[in-house]
Amino acid sequence: MELPTSHRVPVSWLREHASAPIQWRTVRDILPPGSANEVDTQRLRDEVLAYKPVALSFKRQKKSGIWGDGILGLGVMRSGPAKNVGTVSQYRYLVELGVPNEQRAFRLADRIFFRLLSKDEDPALLFEFAKTAKGSPEFATWIRNLMRQGATVALAAAGHIEDPRVRGAAHRVASDISQFLRSEFAEKLFVRKGSRTILHPDASPPTIEAVAAIAYMPSLQRERAGFVERLCTFLAHPAPKRRYVIMAGKRVVKPTTQLLGDPLLADSAGRPKDIALALYWIELLARMGALKSSPTAQRILGRLLSDCDPTGVWNPGSLRGLPKGTSGLADFLIPLEIDPKSPEHRQSDVTFRLALIAKHAGWVLEYT
């Protein structure tokens, strides 16, 4: 599918109808520098800090720096109680809301993340997995690796891409994936054990956090361009449909963030099965300059763009609620709106995200 090379950004519409975080992100991340004056910029920053999900997140953060019960839960706090809240997801939700990274909440969580990157073996850093890891050093090693990937992408998304600790962690992630891609296990992914299909014990496929960490670090992409191309080729292939589990030492674990190919699914009309994951994945591909590597991503993006009106506002038929994901893998990304009653609020998340994708893809932006 041939993608466009330009995109209309409905700035006036977003500034009138979208939530404060989306207005702020539009000014900060999409418009040319200097498009807003200092007074306007400060007002938007203040409104972001007063936004209900931000205030709730600040209030619910624990003194240790974490949210929820630990690190890897996929849930986030928006307007009230939430299930399976994790520190990486909640931190990234604040990043997506446009909260400045000098806020105390970030500094508290950063301490935990940098300890994870340092390979601190303190048992307390196993957080929600402390009981499960007891007596299984192989599982502890496996889960600590996933936590380090989560910490890496969180810190990179928050802007710490030149910090040597983050750069070093991202390069380790890239090296591990590169070794997997060059191994026989990239083709021979599974083994049978009894009635179970198991991911080969020596296979270490990329996770969505690992890919995101690479996508947020343009300097790494330039330094390892050949690796990025191999990675995107692997991720463009359809993922195997076989159900499988992971053996981490003696523990049997269901896969959640592991990627064995293209994670996107769409119907015959190009509508995504999980709109949050689709927008997240398409943005990551755009950041890596790899949109053309994924036919499914192109088809979904083409469909979403076709649902935009002439000014660039996403306006699909029968939109009755805020767009949400189904897998939980991108709950931190959308919705940034919390009011489902307003038709404009139902449209603004995807409208903004399509403009951001266009910006990362290098398209010509026409501001309306």
Rosetta blueprint (number, residue, H / E / L):
1 M L
2 E L
3 L L
4 P L
5 T L
6 S E
7 H E
8 R E
9 V E
10 P L
11 V H
12 S H
13 W H
14 L H
15 R H
16 E H
17 H H
18 A L
19 S L
20 A H
21 P H
22 I H
23 Q H
24 W H
25 R H
26 T H
27 V H
28 R H
29 D H
30 I H
31 L L
32 P L
33 P L
34 G L
35 S L
36 A L
37 N L
38 E H
39 V H
40 D H
41 T H
42 Q H
43 R H
44 L H
45 R H
46 D H
47 E H
48 V H
49 L H
50 A H
51 Y L
52 K H
53 P H
54 V H
55 A H
56 L H
57 S H
58 F H
59 K H
60 R H
61 Q L
62 K L
63 K L
64 S L
65 G L
66 I L
67 W E
68 G L
69 D L
70 G E
71 I L
72 L L
73 G L
74 L L
75 G E
76 V L
77 M L
78 R L
79 S L
80 G L
81 P L
82 A L
83 K L
84 N L
85 V E
86 G L
87 T H
88 V H
89 S H
90 Q H
91 Y H
92 R H
93 Y H
94 L H
95 V H
96 E H
97 L L
98 G L
99 V L
100 P L
101 N L
102 E L
103 Q L
104 R H
105 A H
106 F H
107 R H
108 L H
109 A H
110 D H
111 R H
112 I H
113 F H
114 F H
115 R H
116 L H
117 L H
118 S L
119 K L
120 D L
121 E L
122 D L
123 P H
124 A H
125 L H
126 L H
127 F H
128 E H
129 F H
130 A H
131 K H
132 T H
133 A H
134 K L
135 G L
136 S L
137 P H
138 E H
139 F H
140 A H
141 T H
142 W H
143 I H
144 R H
145 N H
146 L H
147 M H
148 R H
149 Q H
150 G H
151 A H
152 T H
153 V H
154 A H
155 L H
156 A H
157 A H
158 A L
159 G L
160 H L
161 I L
162 E L
163 D L
164 P H
165 R H
166 V H
167 R H
168 G H
169 A H
170 A H
171 H H
172 R H
173 V H
174 A H
175 S H
176 D H
177 I H
178 S H
179 Q H
180 F H
181 L H
182 R H
183 S L
184 E H
185 F H
186 A H
187 E L
188 K L
189 L L
190 F E
191 V E
192 R E
193 K E
194 G L
195 S L
196 R E
197 T E
198 I E
199 L E
200 H L
201 P L
202 D L
203 A L
204 S L
205 P L
206 P L
207 T E
208 I H
209 E H
210 A H
211 V H
212 A H
213 A H
214 I H
215 A H
216 Y L
217 M L
218 P H
219 S H
220 L H
221 Q H
222 R H
223 E H
224 R L
225 A H
226 G H
227 F H
228 V H
229 E H
230 R H
231 L H
232 C H
233 T H
234 F H
235 L H
236 A H
237 H L
238 P E
239 A L
240 P L
241 K L
242 R L
243 R L
244 Y L
245 V E
246 I E
247 M E
248 A E
249 G L
250 K L
251 R E
252 V E
253 V E
254 K L
255 P L
256 T L
257 T L
258 Q E
259 L L
260 L L
261 G L
262 D E
263 P L
264 L L
265 L L
266 A E
267 D L
268 S L
269 A L
270 G L
271 R L
272 P E
273 K L
274 D L
275 I H
276 A H
277 L H
278 A H
279 L H
280 Y H
281 W H
282 I H
283 E H
284 L H
285 L H
286 A H
287 R H
288 M L
289 G L
290 A L
291 L H
292 K H
293 S H
294 S L
295 P H
296 T H
297 A H
298 Q H
299 R H
300 I H
301 L H
302 G H
303 R H
304 L H
305 L H
306 S H
307 D L
308 C E
309 D L
310 P L
311 T L
312 G L
313 V L
314 W E
315 N L
316 P L
317 G L
318 S L
319 L L
320 R L
321 G L
322 L L
323 P L
324 K L
325 G L
326 T L
327 S L
328 G L
329 L L
330 A L
331 D L
332 F L
333 L L
334 I L
335 P L
336 L L
337 E L
338 I L
339 D L
340 P L
341 K L
342 S L
343 P H
344 E H
345 H H
346 R H
347 Q H
348 S H
349 D H
350 V H
351 T H
352 F H
353 R H
354 L H
355 A H
356 L H
357 I H
358 A H
359 K H
360 H H
361 A H
362 G L
363 W L
364 V E
365 L E
366 E E
367 Y E
368 T L
